[in-house]
Amino acid sequence: MNLTQILPYIAGIIVAIGGHEQWMYGALRKERDKYYNLAEKREETILELKDQINQLKIKIIKLEASQRGAFFDGKDHKND
């Protein structure tokens, strides 16, 4: 066979391999982005829950302190 007869087959193989690589890497990028976004959402949820926990800890501390006679609102409270 002449090189001119083989050339279209070689070009077809190269194009097919290139297209497959583009498709494969595109799919991998989509998966990566999907899981990256999920991780960001989970991280935001974790931060919100940590904030809620801290707020509850503050409320518990204030409640325990108020039961002992200490107040955190800046006013003088006298136990009669």
N, C-alpha and C positions, 0 to 999 in steps of 0.2 A: 504494500500500500504506500501511496505517496503521502508526504507530510500534509499536503493540502486536503487529502481525504480524511486524515486522522484529526486534524486541527479542530473541526467542529465538535467532535466527541470530547476532546480534551477540554475545550472551552465549556462545554455543557457540564462536565464533571466538576470543574473548578467553580462554576456558578452555583451548582447544586450544593457543594460543600460550603461555599460562602453563605448561601441562603440559610442553610441548616444552622450554621454557627450564629448568624444574626437572630434567628428564631429562638435558639436555645438560650443565648445570653439575654435576650429580651424577656423571656419567660423567667429566667433566674432573677433579673432585676425587679420584675413585678413581685415575685415572691419575697424578695429582700425588702422591698418597700412596704409590702403588706405587713410583714412581721415587725418592721421598724415602727410603723404607725401603731400597731397593737402594743408594742413595748412602751411607746410614749404615752398612750392612753392609760396603760396600767401604772406607769410611773406617776401620772397626774392623780390617779385614784389613790395610790399609796400616800402621796403627799397630803391629799385632802383628809384621808383617814388619820394620818399622824397628827394633823392639825386638830381634828376632832378629839383625838385622844388627849392631846395637850390641854385643850379647853376643858375637858372633863376632869383632868387632874387638877387644874386650877380651881374648878368648882368644888372638888372634894377637899382640897386644902382649905379653901375659904369656909366651907361648912364645918370642918373639924375645928378650925380656929375660932369660928363664931360660937361654937359650943363651949369653948374654953374662955370666951369673953373677949376675944380679939376681933376687931372689925377692920375691913380693908377699904371702906368707902370714904375715909378721911374725916368722918364726923366723930365727935366724942359720944360714946354710948356708955351710960352708967347703968349698971345692973342694980336694980333696987330690990 
